[in-house]
Each structure stands twice: as structure tokens, then as C-alpha cells.
Amino acid sequence: MKCQPLRGTFARYRNRIVEVLGKARRQRVMIRSIHDDGIERRTAVKWINLLPLENGLF
């Protein structure tokens, strides 16, 4: 992503779809994702590592 995503935006982080929850420290944002074990986790990641979703996801 070229700019910091807004709260509520869906993006791709590694192999999962995540929801941006808001700003964290420095160049990081808080995300919510569901991991392979089925547990929902909240994590701070660098927003530069988030990729926009492709068109036609659904």
C-alpha cells in the first residue's frame, strides 16, 4: 500500500485477509486476523507490509 490504510480497511498480510483496527506506534497498524488454528488474534504490523485486495475477491 502506498499510504497508511484507514480503520476498517481489509487487506492481505502474508497468507491471510486482515482487518485494520487502527494506528499503533511509529509506522505500524493494529490488525485483526484469524490464524490457521481458528483463533482470532490482534497484532501490530508495519503498514508497508499490507497489500491491497485484488478485484473480484468474492
LINVEN-V831420 format. One record per residue. N is the residue number from 0. RES is the residue in one small letter. SS is DSSP state (a for helix, b for strand, c for the rest). PHI is phi in radians with two decimals (* if undefined). PSI is psi in radians with two decimals (none if undefined). Layout:
N;RES;SS;PHI;PSI
N;RES;SS;PHI;PSI
This chain:
0;m;c;*;2.51
1;k;c;-1.47;-0.44
2;c;c;-2.36;2.88
3;q;c;-1.11;2.26
4;p;c;-1.24;2.65
5;l;c;-1.42;2.80
6;r;c;-1.07;2.40
7;g;c;1.58;-0.09
8;t;c;-1.29;2.45
9;f;b;-1.70;2.45
10;a;b;-2.58;3.06
11;r;b;-1.88;2.29
12;y;b;-2.28;2.03
13;r;c;0.96;-2.04
14;n;c;-1.85;0.32
15;r;b;-2.36;2.77
16;i;b;-1.56;2.32
17;v;b;-2.23;2.80
18;e;b;-1.97;2.31
19;v;b;-1.40;2.19
20;l;b;-1.67;-0.46
21;g;b;2.70;-3.08
22;k;b;-1.30;2.63
23;a;c;-2.17;-2.82
24;r;c;-1.31;2.67
25;r;c;0.92;-2.20
26;q;c;-1.77;0.72
27;r;b;-2.10;2.71
28;v;b;-2.27;2.68
29;m;b;-1.52;2.36
30;i;b;-2.18;2.76
31;r;b;-2.11;2.28
32;s;b;-2.56;2.84
33;i;b;-1.93;2.14
34;h;c;-1.49;3.06
35;d;c;-1.04;-0.49
36;d;c;-1.44;0.02
37;g;c;1.53;0.06
38;i;c;-1.65;2.33
39;e;b;-1.37;2.32
40;r;b;-2.29;2.60
41;r;b;-1.97;2.30
42;t;b;-2.46;2.60
43;a;b;-1.69;2.21
44;v;b;-2.34;2.78
45;k;b;-1.25;2.26
46;w;a;-1.15;-0.38
47;i;a;-1.15;-0.38
48;n;a;-1.48;-0.10
49;l;c;-1.46;2.42
50;l;b;-1.96;2.48
51;p;c;-1.17;2.68
52;l;c;-1.29;2.59
53;e;c;-1.33;2.72
54;n;c;-1.19;2.58
55;g;c;1.31;0.55
56;l;c;-1.09;-0.70
57;f;c;-1.82;none
